[in-house]
Amino acid sequence: MRFFVSISFLLMGYSLYSQCNCCSERHNEFDFWLGEWEVFDTTGTKVGDNSIIELEGGCILSEHWRSVKGGSGRSYNFYNSSDSTWNQTWVDSQGGSLILKGHCEENKMILSSVPFDRNGVQLHHRITWTQQKDGSVQQRWDVLDASDVLKNTLFLGIYKKKK
């Protein structure tokens, strides 16, 4: 009898351990960004390479950016089920960092920073990744004022899968 009880507990423990905690539809909304990419500006000039992989059983999308000019950066991206938002923490080789929060809607991931003050003006960053019909991804990084009026586009690039 002890043998059957031991086997039951072992199987139950394996069942709990093998559950995929980050396999929901919401957790997979940003999967269109996964892969090995070459990144180009709007003139077709290559600006860098980006590698997006899953970590921790699919709970994290890890980004490793490498610019053709020598800079680099990394981000962790994850769905937070406690507040139903997507989150990104970015740090680059120039000492820059950015914390973003947002959501996915119809093939677009839209993440924004909290407002910050620049010379008496409230600004925030908004980055949008849009999945294109050809499988590429467009990334647009805008700076907006407190009324969501566009002040500047910092980056507009096209991600193309490496062959």
Secondary structure, DSSP 8 states (H G I E B T S, - for coil): -HHHHHHHHHHHHHHHHT--TT-STGGGTTGGG-EEEEEE-TTS-EEEEEEEEEEGGGTEEEEEEEETTS-EEEEEEEEETTTTEEEEEEEETTS-EEEEEEEEETTEEEEE---EEETTEEEEEEEEEEE-TTS-EEEEEEEEETT--EEEEEEEEEEEE--
